Amino acid sequence: MKIALFGASGMIGSRIASEALSRGHEVTGYTRSGAALPDGAVAATGDLSDETTVKQAATTHDVVVSATGPSRTGGSHEPWLTAVQNLVDHASAARVVFVGGAGSLLTQDGTRLLDSEGFPPEYLAESRAGAAALDTFRAAPQELDWTFFSPAPVIAPGERTGHYTLGLESPAGDSISAEDYAVALVDELEQPQHRRQRFTAAS
């Protein structure tokens, strides 16, 4: 499988690249700065907000994976959301799998985590942007083959166990390692189960 991976040098993106490469897939890693990528990935400089780059990635790969995210430094999230819209508008030649946030997952009473009492205020703006990205995908044209993959509420570097539990709209558990998240994502690439819907995973 030929995979175009945006955000390939990040904490999650680099692990997705390594997992996919270990299974024999071809990975083109797109970064804005030309940052180092896992061995075996083909480096490409490109931005998710660029229409030409997204179209080229979609027409030359089987799947486009976005592991980008909204700013965590207090900057505006509008440029990122514009880039997400660009992905939705111009990547229909390939399947699109999007690394989303956990804030839009639902509690047992149907409340979004980001709206629930005690949600960490430092993650609120980022989570609202992630929820808006999910809305963008849900409003996508029927011809877009998309999947939105939310992690467990806590995701961090850790151990690759190869084991995880899946869910749809509510958290499947409290946490997941970035390594096991990558395993679940590449499993979804190889055996699609969540076309045009959101899913989640936890350890």
BABA-558283 format. One record per atom (N, C-alpha, C, O): residue number from 1; atom name; x, y, z. Coordinates in steps of 0.02 Angstrom, whole numbers, plus 50000, padded with zeros to 5 digits. Example, Ala and Ser with C-alpha at 12.3 -4.5 7.8 and 13.67 -1.06 7.14 Angstrom:
> nr/atom/x/y/z
> 1/N/50660/49716/50390
> 1/CA/50615/49775/50390
> 1/C/50660/49835/50390
> 1/O/50712/49834/50423
> 2/N/50642/49888/50354
> 2/CA/50684/49947/50357
> 2/C/50645/50002/50394
> 2/O/50670/50057/50402
This chain:
> nr/atom/x/y/z
> 1/N/50042/49941/50000
> 1/CA/50000/50000/50000
> 1/C/50044/50062/50000
> 1/O/50095/50065/50035
> 2/N/50024/50112/49961
> 2/CA/50060/50175/49959
> 2/C/50024/50225/50004
> 2/O/49966/50242/49993
> 3/N/50060/50249/50054
> 3/CA/50030/50292/50105
> 3/C/50063/50361/50103
> 3/O/50124/50367/50108
> 4/N/50022/50413/50095
> 4/CA/50046/50482/50102
> 4/C/50030/50503/50173
> 4/O/49972/50503/50194
> 5/N/50081/50522/50211
> 5/CA/50072/50537/50283
> 5/C/50093/50608/50297
> 5/O/50152/50625/50294
> 6/N/50044/50651/50314
> 6/CA/50058/50720/50333
> 6/C/50070/50722/50408
> 6/O/50035/50690/50447
> 7/N/50120/50762/50429
> 7/CA/50138/50763/50499
> 7/C/50180/50703/50519
> 7/O/50176/50679/50576
> 8/N/50220/50679/50472
> 8/CA/50255/50615/50482
> 8/C/50312/50619/50533
> 8/O/50336/50567/50555
> 9/N/50333/50679/50551
> 9/CA/50389/50684/50599
> 9/C/50365/50693/50671
> 9/O/50407/50696/50716
> 10/N/50300/50698/50682
> 10/CA/50274/50710/50748
> 10/C/50272/50648/50792
> 10/O/50291/50593/50770
> 11/N/50249/50657/50853
> 11/CA/50249/50602/50901
> 11/C/50206/50544/50876
> 11/O/50227/50486/50881
> 12/N/50147/50558/50850
> 12/CA/50104/50505/50825
> 12/C/50122/50487/50753
> 12/O/50126/50428/50736
> 13/N/50134/50537/50711
> 13/CA/50150/50525/50641
> 13/C/50211/50481/50631
> 13/O/50211/50437/50588
> 14/N/50263/50492/50670
> 14/CA/50324/50452/50662
> 14/C/50312/50379/50680
> 14/O/50342/50335/50651
> 15/N/50268/50368/50728
> 15/CA/50253/50299/50748
> 15/C/50208/50265/50696
> 15/O/50215/50205/50684
> 16/N/50163/50302/50666
> 16/CA/50123/50274/50611
> 16/C/50170/50255/50553
> 16/O/50163/50201/50524
> 17/N/50217/50299/50537
> 17/CA/50264/50284/50483
> 17/C/50304/50221/50498
> 17/O/50311/50178/50455
> 18/N/50330/50216/50558
> 18/CA/50370/50157/50576
> 18/C/50329/50093/50574
> 18/O/50353/50042/50549
> 19/N/50268/50096/50599
> 19/CA/50225/50037/50599
> 19/C/50209/50015/50528
> 19/O/50212/49956/50512
> 20/N/50191/50063/50485
> 20/CA/50174/50047/50416
> 20/C/50234/50019/50379
> 20/O/50228/49971/50341
> 21/N/50291/50050/50389
> 21/CA/50352/50026/50355
> 21/C/50370/49955/50377
> 21/O/50393/49915/50337
> 22/N/50360/49941/50441
> 22/CA/50377/49874/50467
> 22/C/50334/49820/50436
> 22/O/50352/49761/50438
> 23/N/50277/49839/50408
> 23/CA/50232/49791/50376
> 23/C/50240/49790/50300
> 23/O/50201/49758/50265
> 24/N/50289/49826/50276
> 24/CA/50303/49823/50205
> 24/C/50267/49874/50162
> 24/O/50270/49870/50101
> 25/N/50234/49922/50193
> 25/CA/50200/49974/50154
> 25/C/50249/50029/50134
> 25/O/50301/50038/50165
> 26/N/50232/50065/50081
> 26/CA/50272/50122/50059
> 26/C/50244/50185/50091
> 26/O/50184/50198/50088
> 27/N/50287/50224/50123
> 27/CA/50266/50285/50158
> 27/C/50302/50346/50130
> 27/O/50364/50348/50129
> 28/N/50264/50395/50107
> 28/CA/50290/50460/50091
> 28/C/50272/50507/50148
> 28/O/50213/50519/50160
> 29/N/50322/50532/50182
> 29/CA/50311/50574/50240
> 29/C/50315/50648/50222
> 29/O/50367/50672/50202
> 30/N/50259/50682/50229
> 30/CA/50256/50754/50213
> 30/C/50266/50794/50277
> 30/O/50232/50784/50327
> 31/N/50314/50840/50275
> 31/CA/50324/50887/50330
> 31/C/50333/50956/50301
> 31/O/50352/50964/50243
> 32/N/50320/51007/50341
> 32/CA/50329/51076/50318
> 32/C/50401/51097/50319
> 32/O/50422/51142/50282
> 33/N/50441/51066/50363
> 33/CA/50509/51090/50374
> 33/C/50562/51043/50348
> 33/O/50622/51058/50352
> 34/N/50542/50985/50320
> 34/CA/50592/50937/50298
> 34/C/50625/50901/50356
> 34/O/50683/50881/50352
> 35/N/50587/50891/50411
> 35/CA/50614/50859/50471
> 35/C/50631/50786/50458
> 35/O/50606/50756/50411
> 36/N/50673/50758/50501
> 36/CA/50694/50689/50494
> 36/C/50635/50641/50502
> 36/O/50590/50653/50542
> 37/N/50637/50587/50463
> 37/CA/50584/50537/50464
> 37/C/50613/50469/50482
> 37/O/50673/50459/50478
> 38/N/50570/50422/50501
> 38/CA/50594/50354/50514
> 38/C/50628/50325/50451
> 38/O/50608/50340/50395
> 39/N/50679/50284/50462
> 39/CA/50714/50253/50406
> 39/C/50666/50216/50361
> 39/O/50624/50178/50384
> 40/N/50674/50227/50296
> 40/CA/50632/50193/50247
> 40/C/50577/50236/50219
> 40/O/50550/50220/50166
> 41/N/50560/50290/50253
> 41/CA/50508/50335/50227
> 41/C/50538/50381/50174
> 41/O/50595/50402/50179
> 42/N/50499/50396/50124
> 42/CA/50518/50444/50072
> 42/C/50498/50514/50096
> 42/O/50440/50526/50111
> 43/N/50546/50559/50100
> 43/CA/50533/50626/50126
> 43/C/50505/50671/50072
> 43/O/50529/50671/50015
> 44/N/50454/50710/50090
> 44/CA/50426/50760/50045
> 44/C/50408/50821/50087
> 44/O/50384/50815/50143
> 45/N/50421/50879/50059
> 45/CA/50403/50942/50092
> 45/C/50336/50964/50066
> 45/O/50327/50973/50006
> 46/N/50289/50973/50110
> 46/CA/50222/50994/50089
> 46/C/50178/51009/50148
> 46/O/50190/50986/50204
> 47/N/50126/51047/50135
> 47/CA/50080/51070/50188
> 47/C/50010/51047/50171
> 47/O/49989/51048/50113
> 48/N/49973/51028/50221
> 48/CA/49904/51005/50212
> 48/C/49859/51060/50185
> 48/O/49806/51046/50157
> 49/N/49880/51122/50193
> 49/CA/49839/51178/50169
> 49/C/49848/51193/50095
> 49/O/49811/51233/50067
> 50/N/49897/51161/50064
> 50/CA/49911/51174/49993
> 50/C/49870/51128/49949
> 50/O/49877/51067/49952
> 51/N/49828/51156/49907
> 51/CA/49783/51117/49865
> 51/C/49822/51071/49818
> 51/O/49804/51012/49810
> 52/N/49874/51097/49787
> 52/CA/49912/51057/49739
> 52/C/49946/50998/49773
> 52/O/49946/50942/49746
> 53/N/49974/51009/49833
> 53/CA/50006/50955/49870
> 53/C/49957/50900/49888
> 53/O/49972/50841/49880
> 54/N/49899/50920/49913
> 54/CA/49849/50870/49933
> 54/C/49824/50830/49873
> 54/O/49817/50769/49877
> 55/N/49810/50864/49818
> 55/CA/49787/50829/49758
> 55/C/49840/50780/49733
> 55/O/49825/50724/49714
> 56/N/49903/50802/49733
> 56/CA/49958/50759/49710
> 56/C/49965/50699/49755
> 56/O/49975/50643/49731
> 57/N/49960/50709/49820
> 57/CA/49967/50654/49867
> 57/C/49910/50603/49857
> 57/O/49922/50543/49859
> 58/N/49849/50628/49847
> 58/CA/49792/50584/49840
> 58/C/49793/50545/49775
> 58/O/49771/50487/49773
> 59/N/49818/50575/49722
> 59/CA/49817/50541/49658
> 59/C/49875/50492/49648
> 59/O/49874/50452/49602
> 60/N/49926/50496/49691
> 60/CA/49984/50452/49684
> 60/C/49991/50403/49742
> 60/O/50039/50365/49744
> 61/N/49943/50402/49787
> 61/CA/49944/50356/49844
> 61/C/49876/50323/49853
> 61/O/49825/50349/49829
> 62/N/49875/50267/49888
> 62/CA/49812/50233/49902
> 62/C/49773/50266/49959
> 62/O/49712/50265/49960
> 63/N/49809/50295/50005
> 63/CA/49778/50325/50064
> 63/C/49818/50387/50084
> 63/O/49879/50388/50078
> 64/N/49782/50437/50108
> 64/CA/49812/50497/50137
> 64/C/49797/50497/50211
> 64/O/49738/50496/50231
> 65/N/49848/50497/50253
> 65/CA/49840/50499/50325
> 65/C/49863/50567/50350
> 65/O/49918/50589/50334
> 66/N/49821/50600/50389
> 66/CA/49840/50663/50420
> 66/C/49853/50652/50494
> 66/O/49807/50634/50531
> 67/N/49915/50664/50515
> 67/CA/49933/50661/50586
> 67/C/49953/50731/50609
> 67/O/49994/50738/50654
> 68/N/49923/50782/50578
> 68/CA/49934/50850/50599
> 68/C/49887/50867/50656
> 68/O/49842/50828/50671
> 69/N/49896/50924/50687
> 69/CA/49851/50944/50741
> 69/C/49849/51018/50749
> 69/O/49893/51054/50724
> 70/N/49799/51043/50785
> 70/CA/49795/51116/50797
> 70/C/49851/51139/50843
> 70/O/49882/51100/50879
> 71/N/49863/51204/50841
> 71/CA/49917/51234/50880
> 71/C/49908/51222/50955
> 71/O/49852/51226/50981
> 72/N/49963/51207/50988
> 72/CA/49962/51201/51062
> 72/C/49998/51259/51094
> 72/O/50011/51259/51155
> 73/N/50015/51310/51055
> 73/CA/50054/51366/51081
> 73/C/50011/51429/51088
> 73/O/50038/51484/51097
> 74/N/49946/51422/51083
> 74/CA/49902/51479/51091
> 74/C/49886/51516/51026
> 74/O/49851/51566/51027
> 75/N/49911/51491/50970
> 75/CA/49897/51523/50906
> 75/C/49826/51507/50882
> 75/O/49793/51464/50910
> 76/N/49805/51541/50831
> 76/CA/49739/51530/50802
> 76/C/49734/51460/50772
> 76/O/49782/51435/50742
> 77/N/49677/51429/50781
> 77/CA/49665/51363/50752
> 77/C/49633/51367/50683
> 77/O/49624/51316/50650
> 78/N/49615/51427/50661
> 78/CA/49582/51434/50597
> 78/C/49625/51409/50539
> 78/O/49598/51376/50494
> 79/N/49691/51423/50537
> 79/CA/49731/51397/50481
> 79/C/49729/51321/50477
> 79/O/49727/51293/50422
> 80/N/49731/51288/50535
> 80/CA/49728/51214/50534
> 80/C/49661/51190/50510
> 80/O/49657/51143/50471
> 81/N/49607/51221/50533
> 81/CA/49541/51200/50510
> 81/C/49531/51213/50436
> 81/O/49497/51175/50402
> 82/N/49562/51266/50410
> 82/CA/49560/51279/50339
> 82/C/49597/51224/50301
> 82/O/49575/51203/50248
> 83/N/49653/51201/50330
> 83/CA/49690/51145/50299
> 83/C/49650/51081/50300
> 83/O/49652/51043/50252
> 84/N/49613/51069/50354
> 84/CA/49570/51009/50357
> 84/C/49517/51013/50303
> 84/O/49502/50963/50270
> 85/N/49488/51071/50293
> 85/CA/49438/51080/50240
> 85/C/49469/51068/50172
> 85/O/49438/51039/50128
> 86/N/49531/51091/50163
> 86/CA/49567/51080/50100
> 86/C/49576/51005/50088
> 86/O/49569/50982/50031
> 87/N/49592/50967/50140
> 87/CA/49599/50895/50135
> 87/C/49533/50863/50113
> 87/O/49532/50821/50067
> 88/N/49479/50883/50145
> 88/CA/49413/50856/50127
> 88/C/49394/50873/50056
> 88/O/49365/50832/50020
> 89/N/49411/50933/50034
> 89/CA/49391/50956/49968
> 89/C/49431/50926/49911
> 89/O/49406/50919/49855
> 90/N/49494/50906/49925
> 90/CA/49539/50890/49869
> 90/C/49573/50822/49873
> 90/O/49618/50808/49833
> 91/N/49554/50779/49920
> 91/CA/49587/50714/49927
> 91/C/49542/50656/49909
> 91/O/49556/50599/49930
> 92/N/49489/50667/49872
> 92/CA/49441/50614/49859
> 92/C/49468/50558/49814
> 92/O/49436/50506/49807
> 93/N/49526/50569/49782
> 93/CA/49556/50516/49741
> 93/C/49584/50459/49782
> 93/O/49602/50407/49755
> 94/N/49590/50468/49848
> 94/CA/49618/50416/49892
> 94/C/49574/50411/49954
> 94/O/49531/50453/49967
> 95/N/49584/50358/49992
> 95/CA/49553/50354/50057
> 95/C/49588/50404/50104
> 95/O/49648/50415/50097
> 96/N/49551/50433/50150
> 96/CA/49579/50481/50197
> 96/C/49568/50455/50268
> 96/O/49512/50440/50288
> 97/N/49622/50449/50306
> 97/CA/49618/50430/50377
> 97/C/49648/50487/50418
> 97/O/49704/50507/50407
> 98/N/49609/50511/50465
> 98/CA/49626/50572/50502
> 98/C/49637/50557/50576
> 98/O/49595/50528/50609
> 99/N/49695/50578/50600
> 99/CA/49711/50572/50671
> 99/C/49675/50629/50707
> 99/O/49696/50687/50702
> 100/N/49622/50613/50743
> 100/CA/49582/50663/50778
> 100/C/49596/50665/50852
> 100/O/49637/50626/50877
> 101/N/49563/50709/50887
> 101/CA/49571/50714/50959
> 101/C/49519/50675/50997
> 101/O/49472/50648/50967
> 102/N/49527/50672/51063
> 102/CA/49481/50635/51106
> 102/C/49426/50679/51135
> 102/O/49377/50653/51162
> 103/N/49433/50744/51131
> 103/CA/49386/50789/51164
> 103/C/49315/50783/51139
> 103/O/49268/50798/51176
> 104/N/49306/50761/51077
> 104/CA/49238/50755/51049
> 104/C/49206/50688/51065
> 104/O/49148/50678/51048
> 105/N/49242/50642/51097
> 105/CA/49211/50580/51119
> 105/C/49158/50594/51171
> 105/O/49160/50645/51205
> 106/N/49110/50549/51176
> 106/CA/49051/50561/51218
> 106/C/49055/50522/51284
> 106/O/49078/50465/51286
> 107/N/49031/50553/51338
> 107/CA/49023/50519/51401
> 107/C/48961/50475/51397
> 107/O/48926/50475/51346
> 108/N/48946/50438/51450
> 108/CA/48889/50392/51450
> 108/C/48823/50429/51442
> 108/O/48774/50400/51416
> 109/N/48820/50492/51463
> 109/CA/48757/50529/51456
> 109/C/48755/50569/51391
> 109/O/48709/50609/51381
> 110/N/48804/50559/51347
> 110/CA/48803/50592/51283
> 110/C/48837/50660/51281
> 110/O/48836/50693/51229
> 111/N/48867/50681/51336
> 111/CA/48903/50744/51337
> 111/C/48973/50735/51308
> 111/O/49006/50685/51322
> 112/N/48994/50782/51267
> 112/CA/49063/50778/51242
> 112/C/49111/50786/51300
> 112/O/49098/50824/51347
> 113/N/49167/50751/51297
> 113/CA/49217/50757/51350
> 113/C/49237/50830/51360
> 113/O/49246/50852/51417
> 114/N/49244/50867/51305
> 114/CA/49267/50936/51311
> 114/C/49215/50981/51345
> 114/O/49232/51035/51369
> 115/N/49153/50959/51348
> 115/CA/49100/50997/51382
> 115/C/49087/50972/51453
> 115/O/49045/51000/51488
> 116/N/49121/50920/51474
> 116/CA/49107/50890/51539
> 116/C/49144/50926/51595
> 116/O/49195/50959/51584
> 117/N/49117/50919/51654
> 117/CA/49147/50952/51712
> 117/C/49216/50923/51726
> 117/O/49226/50862/51724
> 118/N/49264/50966/51739
> 118/CA/49331/50945/51755
> 118/C/49377/50935/51695
> 118/O/49435/50916/51703
> 119/N/49352/50950/51635
> 119/CA/49395/50943/51576
> 119/C/49452/50994/51582
> 119/O/49439/51052/51597
> 120/N/49515/50974/51570
> 120/CA/49572/51019/51579
> 120/C/49566/51081/51535
> 120/O/49564/51075/51473
> 121/N/49564/51140/51564
> 121/CA/49554/51201/51524
> 121/C/49610/51214/51474
> 121/O/49599/51246/51423
> 122/N/49670/51189/51488
> 122/CA/49726/51200/51442
> 122/C/49718/51163/51376
> 122/O/49751/51179/51326
> 123/N/49673/51113/51374
> 123/CA/49661/51075/51313
> 123/C/49596/51093/51279
> 123/O/49578/51064/51228
> 124/N/49561/51142/51306
> 124/CA/49493/51157/51282
> 124/C/49493/51184/51211
> 124/O/49455/51160/51168
> 125/N/49534/51234/51197
> 125/CA/49534/51264/51130
> 125/C/49555/51213/51077
> 125/O/49526/51210/51023
> 126/N/49606/51174/51093
> 126/CA/49629/51122/51047
> 126/C/49574/51070/51035
> 126/O/49564/51048/50978
> 127/N/49538/51052/51087
> 127/CA/49486/51002/51080
> 127/C/49426/51028/51041
> 127/O/49395/50991/51003
> 128/N/49411/51092/51049
> 128/CA/49357/51122/51009
> 128/C/49375/51121/50935
> 128/O/49332/51110/50893
> 129/N/49438/51134/50920
> 129/CA/49460/51131/50850
> 129/C/49455/51060/50823
> 129/O/49434/51050/50766
> 130/N/49473/51011/50864
> 130/CA/49467/50942/50843
> 130/C/49395/50922/50831
> 130/O/49381/50884/50784
> 131/N/49349/50946/50873
> 131/CA/49278/50931/50863
> 131/C/49253/50963/50799
> 131/O/49212/50934/50764
> 132/N/49277/51023/50784
> 132/CA/49258/51056/50722
> 132/C/49284/51018/50661
> 132/O/49250/51015/50610
> 133/N/49343/50988/50668
> 133/CA/49370/50947/50613
> 133/C/49325/50886/50602
> 133/O/49313/50867/50544
> 134/N/49301/50855/50655
> 134/CA/49256/50798/50648
> 134/C/49192/50819/50612
> 134/O/49168/50783/50569
> 135/N/49166/50877/50630
> 135/CA/49106/50902/50595
> 135/C/49119/50912/50521
> 135/O/49076/50900/50479
> 136/N/49180/50935/50504
> 136/CA/49198/50945/50434
> 136/C/49196/50879/50396
> 136/O/49170/50877/50340
> 137/N/49222/50827/50426
> 137/CA/49220/50762/50393
> 137/C/49148/50735/50387
> 137/O/49130/50706/50336
> 138/N/49109/50744/50438
> 138/CA/49040/50719/50436
> 138/C/48998/50755/50384
> 138/O/48947/50729/50361
> 139/N/49019/50815/50365
> 139/CA/48984/50853/50313
> 139/C/49016/50843/50244
> 139/O/48996/50875/50196
> 140/N/49065/50798/50239
> 140/CA/49101/50788/50176
> 140/C/49056/50757/50123
> 140/O/49008/50721/50140
> 141/N/49070/50770/50059
> 141/CA/49033/50739/50005
> 141/C/49037/50663/50009
> 141/O/49085/50635/50035
> 142/N/48986/50630/49982
> 142/CA/48982/50557/49986
> 142/C/49041/50522/49953
> 142/O/49059/50466/49971
> 143/N/49072/50555/49903
> 143/CA/49126/50522/49868
> 143/C/49191/50518/49909
> 143/O/49237/50483/49890
> 144/N/49194/50555/49965
> 144/CA/49255/50552/50006
> 144/C/49253/50491/50052
> 144/O/49207/50484/50093
> 145/N/49302/50448/50046
> 145/CA/49308/50388/50087
> 145/C/49352/50406/50147
> 145/O/49413/50403/50144
> 146/N/49319/50426/50203
> 146/CA/49357/50452/50260
> 146/C/49346/50409/50322
> 146/O/49296/50374/50330
> 147/N/49396/50414/50367
> 147/CA/49392/50384/50434
> 147/C/49425/50432/50482
> 147/O/49480/50457/50470
> 148/N/49392/50446/50538
> 148/CA/49417/50491/50589
> 148/C/49433/50448/50650
> 148/O/49389/50415/50678
> 149/N/49496/50448/50672
> 149/CA/49519/50403/50725
> 149/C/49539/50442/50787
> 149/O/49592/50473/50789
> 150/N/49496/50441/50838
> 150/CA/49510/50474/50902
> 150/C/49547/50427/50948
> 150/O/49528/50368/50954
> 151/N/49600/50450/50980
> 151/CA/49634/50407/51030
> 151/C/49595/50407/51095
> 151/O/49545/50442/51103
> 152/N/49618/50368/51142
> 152/CA/49594/50373/51211
> 152/C/49611/50442/51238
> 152/O/49654/50476/51210
> 153/N/49578/50463/51292
> 153/CA/49591/50530/51319
> 153/C/49665/50544/51334
> 153/O/49687/50601/51329
> 154/N/49702/50493/51353
> 154/CA/49774/50502/51365
> 154/C/49813/50460/51315
> 154/O/49804/50399/51311
> 155/N/49856/50493/51275
> 155/CA/49900/50459/51228
> 155/C/49970/50486/51237
> 155/O/49980/50547/51239
> 156/N/50018/50442/51242
> 156/CA/50087/50462/51253
> 156/C/50133/50407/51229
> 156/O/50112/50350/51221
> 157/N/50197/50423/51217
> 157/CA/50244/50371/51198
> 157/C/50246/50316/51251
> 157/O/50241/50330/51311
> 158/N/50254/50254/51228
> 158/CA/50255/50199/51275
> 158/C/50274/50134/51242
> 158/O/50316/50133/51197
> 159/N/50242/50081/51263
> 159/CA/50259/50014/51238
> 159/C/50212/49994/51181
> 159/O/50153/50009/51182
> 160/N/50240/49959/51132
> 160/CA/50199/49928/51080
> 160/C/50181/49859/51103
> 160/O/50222/49813/51101
> 161/N/50118/49849/51123
> 161/CA/50095/49784/51145
> 161/C/50059/49748/51088
> 161/O/50056/49686/51087
> 162/N/50033/49786/51041
> 162/CA/49994/49757/50987
> 162/C/49922/49741/51007
> 162/O/49884/49713/50968
> 163/N/49903/49760/51068
> 163/CA/49835/49746/51093
> 163/C/49799/49811/51106
> 163/O/49828/49859/51132
> 164/N/49735/49813/51089
> 164/CA/49695/49873/51101
> 164/C/49622/49853/51099
> 164/O/49604/49800/51074
> 165/N/49580/49898/51125
> 165/CA/49507/49890/51124
> 165/C/49477/49946/51083
> 165/O/49496/50004/51091
> 166/N/49431/49929/51039
> 166/CA/49400/49978/50996
> 166/C/49333/50003/51024
> 166/O/49300/49968/51061
> 167/N/49316/50064/51005
> 167/CA/49251/50093/51020
> 167/C/49231/50139/50963
> 167/O/49269/50148/50915
> 168/N/49172/50168/50968
> 168/CA/49149/50214/50917
> 168/C/49144/50285/50944
> 168/O/49189/50325/50933
> 169/N/49090/50301/50978
> 169/CA/49079/50371/50999
> 169/C/49102/50385/51071
> 169/O/49111/50443/51089
> 170/N/49112/50333/51111
> 170/CA/49133/50342/51180
> 170/C/49201/50310/51192
> 170/O/49218/50262/51157
> 171/N/49240/50336/51239
> 171/CA/49307/50308/51251
> 171/C/49304/50233/51265
> 171/O/49259/50209/51300
> 172/N/49351/50197/51237
> 172/CA/49357/50125/51249
> 172/C/49401/50110/51309
> 172/O/49411/50052/51327
> 173/N/49427/50161/51340
> 173/CA/49471/50156/51397
> 173/C/49503/50224/51410
> 173/O/49488/50272/51376
> 174/N/49546/50227/51461
> 174/CA/49573/50291/51482
> 174/C/49634/50313/51442
> 174/O/49646/50373/51433
> 175/N/49673/50265/51417
> 175/CA/49737/50284/51386
> 175/C/49758/50234/51333
> 175/O/49731/50178/51329
> 176/N/49807/50254/51293
> 176/CA/49837/50211/51243
> 176/C/49907/50238/51228
> 176/O/49918/50298/51229
> 177/N/49953/50193/51215
> 177/CA/50019/50216/51195
> 177/C/50017/50239/51122
> 177/O/49976/50214/51083
> 178/N/50060/50285/51104
> 178/CA/50063/50307/51034
> 178/C/50080/50249/50988
> 178/O/50059/50247/50931
> 179/N/50119/50201/51014
> 179/CA/50138/50143/50975
> 179/C/50077/50099/50960
> 179/O/50069/50076/50903
> 180/N/50035/50086/51010
> 180/CA/49976/50044/50998
> 180/C/49923/50081/50957
> 180/O/49886/50050/50919
> 181/N/49920/50147/50965
> 181/CA/49876/50187/50922
> 181/C/49897/50177/50849
> 181/O/49854/50169/50805
> 182/N/49962/50178/50836
> 182/CA/49986/50168/50767
> 182/C/49969/50098/50742
> 182/O/49951/50089/50684
> 183/N/49973/50048/50786
> 183/CA/49955/49980/50767
> 183/C/49881/49979/50746
> 183/O/49864/49950/50694
> 184/N/49838/50009/50786
> 184/CA/49766/50009/50771
> 184/C/49752/50046/50706
> 184/O/49709/50025/50667
> 185/N/49788/50101/50694
> 185/CA/49777/50139/50633
> 185/C/49798/50099/50571
> 185/O/49761/50097/50521
> 186/N/49856/50068/50573
> 186/CA/49879/50030/50515
> 186/C/49835/49967/50506
> 186/O/49824/49946/50449
> 187/N/49810/49939/50560
> 187/CA/49762/49884/50553
> 187/C/49701/49907/50515
> 187/O/49675/49871/50472
> 188/N/49677/49968/50530
> 188/CA/49619/49996/50495
> 188/C/49635/50008/50421
> 188/O/49591/49999/50379
> 189/N/49696/50029/50406
> 189/CA/49716/50038/50336
> 189/C/49713/49972/50299
> 189/O/49691/49968/50242
> 190/N/49737/49920/50332
> 190/CA/49741/49854/50298
> 190/C/49673/49819/50293
> 190/O/49659/49785/50244
> 191/N/49633/49828/50344
> 191/CA/49567/49796/50346
> 191/C/49515/49846/50368
> 191/O/49496/49848/50427
> 192/N/49491/49888/50323
> 192/CA/49445/49943/50341
> 192/C/49381/49918/50374
> 192/O/49347/49873/50348
> 193/N/49366/49946/50431
> 193/CA/49304/49930/50467
> 193/C/49263/49992/50484
> 193/O/49206/49986/50507
> 194/N/49291/50051/50473
> 194/CA/49258/50112/50496
> 194/C/49257/50165/50441
> 194/O/49280/50222/50451
> 195/N/49230/50147/50384
> 195/CA/49226/50194/50329
> 195/C/49171/50246/50342
> 195/O/49115/50228/50362
> 196/N/49187/50308/50329
> 196/CA/49142/50366/50339
> 196/C/49113/50367/50410
> 196/O/49054/50379/50420
> 197/N/49156/50353/50459
> 197/CA/49137/50359/50528
> 197/C/49198/50370/50572
> 197/O/49255/50362/50551
> 198/N/49184/50390/50634
> 198/CA/49237/50398/50684
> 198/C/49241/50334/50726
> 198/O/49191/50301/50738
> 199/N/49302/50318/50746
> 199/CA/49310/50265/50796
> 199/C/49366/50285/50843
> 199/O/49400/50335/50833
> 200/N/49375/50246/50895
> 200/CA/49425/50260/50946
> 200/C/49456/50195/50970
> 200/O/49430/50141/50957
> 201/N/49512/50201/51005
> 201/CA/49546/50142/51031
> 201/C/49579/50159/51097
> 201/O/49599/50217/51108
> 202/N/49586/50109/51139
> 202/CA/49621/50117/51203
> 202/C/49656/50051/51219
> 202/O/49638/49999/51192
> 203/N/49705/50055/51262
> 203/CA/49742/49995/51282
> 203/C/49702/49956/51334
> 203/O/49725/49904/51358
